[in-house]
Amino acid sequence: MPKSPTKPTLLHKVNDHVAVRMTIIFGSIWCVYAFLVFSLIPLAAPAWQNTLLYISNCIQLVALPALMVGNAVLSRGTDQRAAEDHAALMEILNDVRSEVSELKMVTNDLARKTNAATSQRPSEVVSFSNEAVINVTENEAHEAVAPAKG
């Protein structure tokens, strides 16, 4: 069951900041170099091996939960951005669907008008911009009567 969103307290903000900082630090190459040097200390000082082993175990016990919490905090932001992106994409999808629906209506109306225009008998009088009027049947009659030159 998802938790209800509550306003984070100062303690939560500090804990989240520390966890993220630890995740960033433990995830850096400099931390790898430091642990490499730390792991080579027993070669130089074998008497310190038990103390270094204890320190190493303590670091592991602290680092593992810190990394898990840091990753959880970082993923919260990612999850929130993903939810916002999803909402925006759903809004865009609904807009596209309505536009496609309008285009289908316009296309169907245009097809209906085209079919109606092609099924009508051709007009005998054609007008262009209310300026030139041509009587189609007269032109056809003149063409049929006119002798062929040649």
Secondary structure, 3 states (H helix, E strand, C coil): CCCCCCCCCHHHHHHHHHHHHHHHHHCCHHHHHHHHHHHHHHHHCHHHHHHHHHHHHHHHHHHHHHHHHHHHHHHHHHHHHHHHHHHHHHHHHHHHHHHHHHHHHHHHHHHHHHHHHHHCCCCCEEEECCCEEEEHHHHHHHHHHCCCCC
